[in-house]
Amino acid sequence: VRFANGRLQRSDSMRFTVYRNKDKAHPRKKFQRILVSETERLSYVGNNFGSGAMKCNSLCRYFVGVLDKDSGQMEVYNAEIFNMQPLLSACACIELLTAWLLTAVLSVVSLAAASVSLPAAWRKEDMLDSPSKALHDEKNRGRMFCVSPAQMDLCIEAFGTSKQKRALNVRRMNMVGDDVVSTAVAKAATNIIDAKGVTALIQDVAQDDVQNISTFLPPCNEDAEKPEDVYKFEDILSPAEYEALQVPAAVFVNITSEEITKKTEDKSHCSFVLEELKFLPADEKSRDHKARCLWFLDTLIKFSCLKVIKKK
């Protein structure tokens, strides 16, 4: 094993426990292992799968040799390297952070007590002499390890780096900006409600929705009894546009089966249009009408695939 936060000085004081996956039928899960170790201060966890697994296990093979002193023979076993990570609970994280914070503060106070003017919350007589003593003093545990965001900001103001101080100023400015915007929006909304009333605002929203829909879709006949009566053909394709389609749609009117096969191979038109061209009506008027509609639909589909449409 190897430890992520340091080296092991006394191996005899540690106990390890190995857990294996119960799914022995799965080709990968049956090799998954979790290694757990505990000390007086911390617990460590390592595994050979997932993001915490070490890549060297897949690149190399490792072995452990056990020497029998009596016979002088050694038995070799397959092995894996586990990267042991400290497992910290919320309380442990707060305690370690506070210990580091107190150590930094006390060191700065001892070096620059005369030149730094500390806030009242950081008076020297309110601090303990040793962070390690604070961690193990049950009487001071609840009082010393409650670090609020305001206290962290005071610490950054007094001892933080230039980058931390800039980030603190930006965060405070954003908080002020958010409060100003929220107050202004709430005041404006109250004034509009008082001026128009809730009922009038609901009607305005409904009318805006109708206008937005009508911008993209033709007028809809909600009382239509037939599918073809829901939208009028004249609202989709105006008479002038329909008349202009006579010349380009003539290619579809007189198309042959060989030309349809060639266009299918070239993929010059969408599959729906090519399929419908195989079943054009024999009647000249109906054939011309369907050919115009198919040409118009094919052009719309081509336009929808373009990012920039250039006019000729």
JOVENTA-V921964 format. One record per residue. N is the residue number from 1. RES is the residue in one small letter. PSI is psi in whole degrees, 0 to 359 (NA if undefined). Layout:
<<N & RES & PSI> <N & RES & PSI>>
This chain:
<<1 & v & 159> <2 & r & 146> <3 & f & 136> <4 & a & 334> <5 & n & 16> <6 & g & 192> <7 & r & 150> <8 & l & 124> <9 & q & 321> <10 & r & 106> <11 & s & 340> <12 & d & 344> <13 & s & 3> <14 & m & 146> <15 & r & 137> <16 & f & 145> <17 & t & 133> <18 & v & 134> <19 & y & 137> <20 & r & 155> <21 & n & 138> <22 & k & 339> <23 & d & 89> <24 & k & 345> <25 & a & 334> <26 & h & 134> <27 & p & 334> <28 & r & 317> <29 & k & 334> <30 & k & 343> <31 & f & 0> <32 & q & 132> <33 & r & 148> <34 & i & 125> <35 & l & 128> <36 & v & 136> <37 & s & 150> <38 & e & 142> <39 & t & 184> <40 & e & 334> <41 & r & 318> <42 & l & 163> <43 & s & 145> <44 & y & 144> <45 & v & 136> <46 & g & 153> <47 & n & 164> <48 & n & 25> <49 & f & 163> <50 & g & 195> <51 & s & 337> <52 & g & 356> <53 & a & 148> <54 & m & 135> <55 & k & 338> <56 & c & 337> <57 & n & 331> <58 & s & 346> <59 & l & 333> <60 & c & 163> <61 & r & 135> <62 & y & 147> <63 & f & 152> <64 & v & 129> <65 & g & 131> <66 & v & 116> <67 & l & 128> <68 & d & 111> <69 & k & 330> <70 & d & 312> <71 & s & 342> <72 & g & 11> <73 & q & 151> <74 & m & 134> <75 & e & 134> <76 & v & 134> <77 & y & 149> <78 & n & 145> <79 & a & 162> <80 & e & 151> <81 & i & 129> <82 & f & 133> <83 & n & 108> <84 & m & 120> <85 & q & 139> <86 & p & 134> <87 & l & 110> <88 & l & 130> <89 & s & 175> <90 & a & 318> <91 & c & 319> <92 & a & 321> <93 & c & 316> <94 & i & 320> <95 & e & 316> <96 & l & 319> <97 & l & 319> <98 & t & 320> <99 & a & 316> <100 & w & 319> <101 & l & 316> <102 & l & 322> <103 & t & 316> <104 & a & 317> <105 & v & 314> <106 & l & 323> <107 & s & 320> <108 & v & 320> <109 & v & 318> <110 & s & 332> <111 & l & 326> <112 & a & 42> <113 & a & 329> <114 & a & 333> <115 & s & 348> <116 & v & 129> <117 & s & 107> <118 & l & 149> <119 & p & 166> <120 & a & 330> <121 & a & 347> <122 & w & 32> <123 & r & 143> <124 & k & 328> <125 & e & 344> <126 & d & 355> <127 & m & 155> <128 & l & 158> <129 & d & 330> <130 & s & 125> <131 & p & 323> <132 & s & 326> <133 & k & 323> <134 & a & 325> <135 & l & 329> <136 & h & 1> <137 & d & 107> <138 & e & 330> <139 & k & 326> <140 & n & 358> <141 & r & 310> <142 & g & 332> <143 & r & 324> <144 & m & 335> <145 & f & 26> <146 & c & 92> <147 & v & 113> <148 & s & 160> <149 & p & 326> <150 & a & 320> <151 & q & 323> <152 & m & 322> <153 & d & 321> <154 & l & 321> <155 & c & 319> <156 & i & 320> <157 & e & 320> <158 & a & 321> <159 & f & 2> <160 & g & 163> <161 & t & 172> <162 & s & 321> <163 & k & 318> <164 & q & 321> <165 & k & 320> <166 & r & 317> <167 & a & 322> <168 & l & 317> <169 & n & 319> <170 & v & 317> <171 & r & 320> <172 & r & 321> <173 & m & 320> <174 & n & 323> <175 & m & 318> <176 & v & 318> <177 & g & 318> <178 & d & 319> <179 & d & 318> <180 & v & 315> <181 & v & 316> <182 & s & 318> <183 & t & 318> <184 & a & 318> <185 & v & 317> <186 & a & 320> <187 & k & 318> <188 & a & 319> <189 & a & 320> <190 & t & 318> <191 & n & 320> <192 & i & 318> <193 & i & 319> <194 & d & 326> <195 & a & 316> <196 & k & 322> <197 & g & 156> <198 & v & 319> <199 & t & 316> <200 & a & 323> <201 & l & 320> <202 & i & 320> <203 & q & 321> <204 & d & 319> <205 & v & 317> <206 & a & 320> <207 & q & 321> <208 & d & 321> <209 & d & 318> <210 & v & 319> <211 & q & 320> <212 & n & 320> <213 & i & 318> <214 & s & 342> <215 & t & 328> <216 & f & 336> <217 & l & 149> <218 & p & 166> <219 & p & 136> <220 & c & 133> <221 & n & 98> <222 & e & 342> <223 & d & 13> <224 & a & 143> <225 & e & 342> <226 & k & 149> <227 & p & 324> <228 & e & 348> <229 & d & 357> <230 & v & 314> <231 & y & 133> <232 & k & 141> <233 & f & 325> <234 & e & 333> <235 & d & 335> <236 & i & 316> <237 & l & 111> <238 & s & 158> <239 & p & 322> <240 & a & 319> <241 & e & 321> <242 & y & 322> <243 & e & 326> <244 & a & 342> <245 & l & 356> <246 & q & 318> <247 & v & 306> <248 & p & 330> <249 & a & 354> <250 & a & 335> <251 & v & 323> <252 & f & 328> <253 & v & 317> <254 & n & 19> <255 & i & 146> <256 & t & 169> <257 & s & 325> <258 & e & 320> <259 & e & 324> <260 & i & 319> <261 & t & 319> <262 & k & 318> <263 & k & 327> <264 & t & 320> <265 & e & 322> <266 & d & 343> <267 & k & 41> <268 & s & 343> <269 & h & 165> <270 & c & 158> <271 & s & 325> <272 & f & 316> <273 & v & 317> <274 & l & 324> <275 & e & 320> <276 & e & 333> <277 & l & 338> <278 & k & 342> <279 & f & 42> <280 & l & 141> <281 & p & 154> <282 & a & 331> <283 & d & 133> <284 & e & 317> <285 & k & 314> <286 & s & 324> <287 & r & 316> <288 & d & 320> <289 & h & 315> <290 & k & 324> <291 & a & 319> <292 & r & 317> <293 & c & 319> <294 & l & 321> <295 & w & 320> <296 & f & 316> <297 & l & 317> <298 & d & 322> <299 & t & 319> <300 & l & 319> <301 & i & 320> <302 & k & 319> <303 & f & 323> <304 & s & 338> <305 & c & 351> <306 & l & 141> <307 & k & 325> <308 & v & 128> <309 & i & 117> <310 & k & 132> <311 & k & 141> <312 & k & NA>>
